[in-house]
């Protein structure tokens, strides 16, 4: 098995690419998909809530499932499920069936991700982990954040959303074929004695009872103006208490479904905490860049995607360099983290100075720097958090690590969306105060615009009305630019506030005598 680490990593890379492609397919094809199935925005958002709720629930339950099923068998089964659901999605079934399909895709994808990364750590040599985890990160982190978004943009502009799901099928088949070509010893211990974990009904109930309400709050909270709505607060309370109850239940069980003993390892605790911030940085910045480039600058999905693809190449290059420095030169994984933090803050500062005349050439240096920063962060955090864990606890660590990264990203997106809405309205109000009817420059500009419209044959009254509409549009456009600039600045402030907290957290863990 250890001699076949590269073949295994290739198979697992293909598998997580399938999960990444299906996970982000609906977001890129949102408008076309909604039109074809005649769904409202709330109905569409419920599809994403189903997917994310099932995915995060499965993160929590994956260690129990994988303790009772052979990992390789489970991996093949989840790939077959993803193939089946991807093909069924293209048939545009009724909305109720789409909810079920997204539930299955979320659960299968979450289980696949935890299973795949755990297999790499359990069955490959420790000294090869930097390069193997860099390859794995290409599918688990880089692809969904960069390459897949770029490819999906081209598909939406040139083909249709159906192809986003169709493209996952050959990838999954290639992954299955590669797994079949592995030697029988690469099955994760087929003949090994396995320790089975009994199921616990309260835990099985609490995991989805926590994640589905939390996903609803994060996805729909802004839609209902957060706590001004009567149901957002109770759902947040239900999800939070259920999540707390799930962890308390695991502490009290003799054989827990998700062992919390991994928190006895200080490196894991540190990596888990920082992964929340890294997830917020990755997904929050991707959301802002995509919204700014398409919604404000008016770039097409293909143009915005092409920019992300170039960022992906910078991400890949940095991952390779980091893996080489750590594996071949023996550098500590933590040595690249300061470069990642500084690079990310500089990226957000550059983007915060974008204006209405900005284009791809203006944003590209910052986007490339973001790829460099993320490459410095994610491989190091993975190695810090998971390399110190014993193999018996690896699945629990991987599940919690991926869950924290995903939750950090979702919380960041929800907060940034709220910030953009509030700041856009506030900026529009502030700008409106300076647009008065007695302003000589404004009157001159409006007269010039009206003169141009009347010269083209439009009647005076309609030219005046259209000029007012154009002025309102320009004002709102400027307000959105200001809001996005403040959003980018907010991410810089987040890192500036997080840095001393991370240092204090690390020092506190070092001084704790109960941790290993």
N, C-alpha and C positions, 0 to 999 in steps of 0.2 A: 504493500500500500504506500509506503513512504517513498518508494522509487517512482510511484505513479502520481506524485503530487501535481505535476504540471498538467497531465491529462485530466485529472480530477478538477483542477482549477478551471480548465477550459470548459468542461461540462457544466460546472456551477456558474461560470460567467454567462453562458448561454441561457441557463435557467433563470437567473435573476434579471437578465435583459427582458425576458418574456414578462416577468412581473412588472418591471419598470414601464414597459410599453403599454400594458393593459391598465396600469394604475393611472397613467396620465392621459390616456386616449380621449376621455370625455371632456377634460378641461380645454384641450386645444380645439376640439371640434364642437364646442358648446352650442354655438348658434345654429350650425347646420343640423346637429343632432336634435335639438329642440324643435326645429322646424319640421324635420322629417317625421318625428313621432308625435308632433302636436302637443308638446308638454309645456307647462308653464315653468317659470324660473324656480318656484318653490318645489315643484315636482322633480325638476332636474337636480336641485340641491339635495333632495332626499336620496337620489341615487348615489351621490358622493357620501352622504351620511351613512348609508348602508355599507358602502365599501370600506370606509375608514373605521366605522364601528366594529365590523367583523375583523378587519385586519389587526387593530389594536387589541381586541379581545383575544385573538389567536396568538398574539405575542405573549400574553400572560399565560395562556394555556398550553403553548407549544412544548415546554419542558415535560409536562405530564404526558402529552400525546406521544412525544418522541421516546419516552421511557418505556412505552408499551408497544411500539411499532418499530420495526427495523428502519433506520434512517433512509437507506437507499430505496426501499419499497415505498416509503412515505413520499420521497422526492419524486419518484416516477408517477405515483398516484396524483400528486398535486399538479404535475405537468399535464397529465391527461385531463384533469378537471379544467385547467386553464385553456387547453385546446378546445374542449367541448363548449365551454361558455363563450369563448371568443367567436366560434363559428355561429352559435345561436344568437349572439348580439347582432350580427350582420343581417339576420332575418327580420329585425325590427318587430319583435313580439309585443304583446300588450304590456302596458306599463307595470302591472303587477309582476309579470314574468321578468321584466328588466330588473326590478328590485331584487328578486331572488337570484338572478345571475350575478349582480354586483355583490351580493352577500357572499356567494360562493367564491367569486374572484378575490374578494378581500381576505376571506379566511384562508384560501389556498395560497395566496401570495404571502401573507404573514407567516404561515407555517413554512413555506418554501424558503423564505429569507433566513429565518432562524436556523432551520435545518442545514442549509447550504453553508453558512458561515461556521456553524458548529463543527461540521464535518471537516472543514479545512484545518481548524485548530486541533481537533482530536486526532486526526489521522495523517497529518503531515509533520515533517520535522520542524522543531522550534526555530532552528537557525534559518529556515526558508520562509518563515512567516511574513517578514516585511515584503518580499516580492510577491508572494501568493496573495496576501491581503491587498496589495496594490492592484493586482489583477482583479480581485473580487470587487474592490471599490469602483472599478471602471463600470461594472454593471449595476452595483447597488447604489452608488452615490453620483458618479460623474454622468452616466447616461441619462437618468431621469432629470437631472438638473441642467443638462446642456444639449447633448447630441439628440436625444429623443425629441426634445422640444423643437430643435431645428428641423429635423426630419418631418415631424408632424406638421409644422408650418407649411412646408412645401407640399405635403399631401393634401392639406386642406385647401390650399390655393390652386392646386393642379388637378386633384382627383376628388375624393369624397372621404368622409369620416369612416366609411366601411373598411377602407384599406388599412386603417390604424389597427383594427382587430385582425384583419386577414394576415397582416405582416407578422403577427405574433405566432401564427401556426407553424410556419417553416422553422422559425427559431426554436420553438418547443420540440419539434420533431428532431432537429439537429442535436438538441440537448439530450433527448432520449437515446438517440443513436450513439452518441459519445459515451453515455453511461453504460450502454450495453456492451461497448467495446472494451470497457475497463475489465481487468482481471477480476475473478470472483472474490479475491481477497480485498477488493476495494469496496466491499459492501458495508463497511462500518462495523464489522464484527459479527458476521452471520452466525458463526459457531461460538462466539463468545457468550459467556454467561451474562444474562441481562438482569438488571434489577428493575422490577416492575413497580410502578407507583399506583396505588389504588386511587380511584376517582373520589371526589368529594362533591356532593350535590350543591351545598351552599356556595362553594367556590365557583362551580360551573355556572351558577346563577348570578353571582356577584360580578364576575368579569364583564359580561355584556351589559348588565344593569349599570355598571360604571361607565363603560366606554360609549355606548350609544347616546345617552343623554349629554355627555360631555362633547361628543362630536356634533350633536345638534346645536348646542350652545355656541360652539366655536364657528360653525358654518352659517348659522342663521341668527346669531345674536345681533349682528349689525342690522340685519333685515328688519328685526322687530324692535330696534332702538334699545337693545340690551335690557336694562332693568326697568325701563318704563313699561315693558310688557309684563303681563301677569304670569306668564308661564316660564320665562327664561330663568328667573331666580330659583323657583322650585326644582327645575331640571338640573341646574348647576349644583344645588344642594344635594339632590338625589345622586348624581354622578360622583360627587366628591365623597359623600359618606359611603357609597358602595365601594369606591376604590379603597378608601381607608379600611372598610370592613373586610375587603378581600385580603389586604396585607396583614391585618390583625389575625384573620383566620389562618393564614399560612404560618404565622408565628406559633399558633396554638396546636396545630396539627403535628402528630408524631412523624408522619411521612407527608410533608407538604407537597402540593402540586407544583408550586414555585418556591424553591428553597431560597430564603433570604440570607443564608449563611455567606453568600458572596460579598455582602457588605462588611465582612470581617477583614477583607483585603483592601488596604488603604489605596492602592493604585487603582483598583476597580472603582471605589467610591469617588475618587478624584476624577477619573475619566468619565464616569457617569454624569457627575455634576457639570463638567465642562461640555459634555455632549449636548446638554440642553441648550447652552449658549451657541454652540456650533450649529445645531439644527435650526435655531432661530435665525442665525446669520445666513445660512445657505438658502433656506426656503423663503425667508423674509426678503432678502435681497433679490432673489429670482423673481418673486412676485412684483416687487417695485420696478425692477428693470423691464419686465415684460409689460406691465401696465403703463409705464412712462413711454416706452418706445412705440407701442401700438396705439394706446389711448390718447397720448398727448402729441407725440411727434408725428403720428400718422403713418408709421412704417407698416408695411404689409407683414403678414405672419411669416412669410419666407424671409424677408429682410431681417426681422427681429430674430428669427430662428438661426439665420446665418451668423449673426453676432454671437449668439449663445454657443454655436458650434466652435467658433474660434476661441471662445473662453474655455470650452471643453478641451481643446488641444493644449492650452496652457495648463489646465488642471492635470491632464494626463502626463505632460512633460514633468511637472513638479512632483507628481506621485512617483514617477520613475526615478527622479533624482533623489527624493527622500528615501525611497526603498534602497537605492544603491548606497547612500551615505550610512543608513542604519545597518544594513546587512553586511556590506563589504568592508566598510570602514569602522564599524563597531560604535558608531555615534549613539548617544542616548536618544530615544524617541522624543523626549521633551525638548530637545535642542532646536527643533524646527518650529515649535509652537509660537515663540515670540515673533518670528518672521511672518507667520500666518496672521497673527493678531494685528501687527502693524500694517501689513499689506491690506488687510480688509478695511481697517479704519481709513487708510489713505484712499482706497477705492471709493468708499461712501462719501468722503469729503470731495473728491473730484466730481462725482455724480451730483452732489448737492449744489454744484455751481452750474448745472446745465440750464439752458435757456430755450426760448421758443425757436431759435435758429439752429439749435444743436442738431447734429445728424450722426450717422454711423461713424464717420471719421472722428467726431468729437468724443463719442462714448466708447469707442473701441479700446483705447489705452486703459481706461478704468475697468472695462469688462475683462480684458486680458489679465490685469493685475488681480482682479477678483479670483480668476482661475488659479493663479499662482498662490494666493493666500489660502484658498480652500485646500489645495494640494498639500500645503505645509501643515494644515490642521488635522485633516480627517485620518490620514494613515497613522499619524503619531498618537492621536486619541484612541484609535482602535487598539494599537499595540500596548499602550499604557494600561488601558482598562482591562483587556482580556488576556494578555500574555501571562500575567501572574496567577491566573486561576488554574486550579487543578482540572484535569479532563473531566472528572466526575461532576464538576460544577459549571462546565463550559456552556452548556445549553441555557442554563438559568442566566448566566452573565450576558450572553448574546441577546437573549430575549429582552432583558431589562435595558441593555444598551441601545438597541434599536427602537424600543418603545420610547425612551427618553428623547432620542433624537427626533423622532416623528412628532411627539407631543410638543417639543420646543418649537419646531417649525410651524405647527398648526396654531399655537398660541401667538407666535410672532405675526403670522399672516392676519389673524383676527384683530390683533391690536393695531397693526398698520392700516388695515382697511378702515377701522374706526377713526384713526388719526387722520387719514386722507379725507374722509367725509367731513369731519369737524373742521379741519383746517381749510378745506376748499370753500365751505360756506362762510367761515370767518374772513378769509381773504377776499371773497367776492363782496362781502359787506363793506370791508375796509376800502376796497377799490371803488365801490359805488359812491362812497362819500366824496371822492375826488372827481367824480364825473357829474358835474352840475350843469344846469342849462345856461348859466351865465359865463361859462368858461370860454374865453376867446379862442384858445387853441382847439378846443373840442368843436366849437361852432365852425371854425375854418375847415377842420377835417371833414365834418358832416356835409358842409356845403360842397366840398370838392367831390365827395362820394356821390352826393345827389346829382351833381352836375354830370358826372360820368354816366350815371344810370339814365338820366333823361336824354343825354346825347345818344344813348343806345336805343332810344325809343320808348322808354318807360314813362308813364304818366307821373306827374309831380307828387301826388298823394301817395302812390305806391312806392315811388323812389324814397320818399321820406320814411315810410314804414319799414322798408327793407334795410335802410341805413340804420334804423334803431335796432333791428334784429341782428345785423352784423356787429353793431357795437356791443350788444349783450353777449353775443357769442365770443367776441374778442376778450371781453372782461372775464367771462367764465373760463376761457382757455388760460388766461394769465393766472387766475386763481388756482387752477389745477397745477400749473407749473410750480407755483409757490408751495402748494401742499406737498407735492412730490419731493421738492427740495428739502422741506422740513422732515419728510419721512426718511430720506437718506441721512439727514443729520441725526435723527433719532437713533438710528442704528449705530452711528459713531458714539453717541452719548451712552448707549447701552453697553458698548465695549469698554468705554472709559470707566463706567461705574462697576462693570463686572471684573475688571483687572485686579483692583485691590481685594475684592471679595474672594477671587480665585486664589490669590496668594495667601490670604488669611486662612482659607479653607485648607489649602495644602499644608500650611504650618500646623493647623489644628490636628489634621490627620497624623502628621509625623509625631506629635506629642502624645497621641492617644495610646496608652499601653495595651489596650484590648485589641488593637488591630495588628494585622500581620504585614 
